[in-house]
Amino acid sequence: LALRTDAPLVLPQGDYGLQFQFALPGLGDAGAIAYQGRLLGYEERHSDWSRAREYQYYRLRPGDYTLEVRARDGRERESEIPPYRLIVQ
């Protein structure tokens, strides 16, 4: 499912997991790319910089969440995706 930023994804409460996958497009050295992220409403601080290209979350309680992901390429340039909002009813 591609992420849309024009409206939040609304999910019914349930016992399931969410997995977000992402990648920095480009022709550079993919091994030099690192990512950092957080799911606001679930965690307060960003993760450490890592080569991992996915985040997984399980059993989210009802609430309003915002996924934030940053990328850093081999030249130390940073970019980020638009925040992605989801609501668990």
C-alpha positions as CSV (number, residue, x, y, z in Angstrom):
1,L,0.0,0.0,0.0
2,A,1.6,3.3,-1.1
3,L,1.5,6.1,1.5
4,R,-0.7,9.0,0.8
5,T,-0.1,12.2,2.7
6,D,-3.3,14.1,1.7
7,A,-5.4,12.3,4.4
8,P,-4.6,10.1,7.4
9,L,-5.0,6.3,7.1
10,V,-7.8,5.3,9.5
11,L,-7.6,1.7,10.9
12,P,-10.1,-0.1,13.1
13,Q,-8.7,-1.2,16.5
14,G,-7.3,-4.7,16.1
15,D,-4.5,-7.1,16.8
16,Y,-2.3,-6.7,13.7
17,G,1.1,-5.3,12.8
18,L,2.2,-2.5,10.6
19,Q,5.4,-2.5,8.6
20,F,6.7,0.6,6.8
21,Q,9.4,0.2,4.1
22,F,11.3,3.1,2.6
23,A,14.3,3.9,0.4
24,L,16.2,7.0,-0.7
25,P,16.1,7.1,-4.5
26,G,19.4,7.9,-6.2
27,L,22.3,6.6,-8.1
28,G,24.9,6.8,-5.2
29,D,26.3,4.2,-3.0
30,A,23.2,2.5,-1.4
31,G,25.4,1.1,1.4
32,A,26.3,4.6,2.6
33,I,22.6,5.6,3.1
34,A,21.3,5.6,6.7
35,Y,17.8,6.2,8.0
36,Q,16.3,7.6,11.2
37,G,12.7,7.7,12.2
38,R,10.0,7.6,14.8
39,L,6.3,7.1,15.2
40,L,5.0,10.1,17.1
41,G,2.3,9.0,19.6
42,Y,4.2,5.7,20.1
43,E,7.8,6.9,20.7
44,E,9.2,10.4,21.5
45,R,12.7,10.3,20.1
46,H,14.1,9.4,16.7
47,S,15.9,6.1,16.3
48,D,19.6,6.0,16.0
49,W,20.9,6.3,12.4
50,S,20.7,2.8,10.8
51,R,20.9,1.1,7.5
52,A,17.5,-0.6,8.2
53,R,14.9,0.4,5.7
54,E,11.8,-0.5,7.6
55,Y,10.0,-0.1,10.9
56,Q,7.5,-2.5,12.4
57,Y,4.9,-1.8,15.0
58,Y,2.5,-4.2,16.7
59,R,-0.6,-3.8,18.7
60,L,-0.9,-0.1,18.5
61,R,-3.4,1.3,21.0
62,P,-6.2,3.6,19.7
63,G,-4.7,7.0,18.9
64,D,-3.3,9.4,16.5
65,Y,0.2,8.6,15.1
66,T,2.6,10.3,12.8
67,L,5.5,8.5,11.0
68,E,8.6,10.7,10.4
69,V,11.6,9.3,8.5
70,R,14.8,11.0,7.6
71,A,17.6,9.7,5.2
72,R,21.3,10.6,5.1
73,D,23.3,9.8,2.0
74,G,27.1,9.1,1.8
75,R,27.8,12.9,1.5
76,E,26.0,13.6,4.8
77,R,23.1,15.3,3.0
78,E,19.8,14.8,4.8
79,S,16.3,14.6,3.4
80,E,12.9,13.5,4.8
81,I,9.6,12.2,3.7
82,P,6.5,14.3,4.4
83,P,5.0,13.2,7.7
84,Y,2.6,10.3,7.4
85,R,-0.4,10.3,9.7
86,L,-2.5,7.3,10.8
87,I,-5.3,6.9,13.2
88,V,-6.2,3.7,15.1
89,Q,-9.8,3.9,16.2
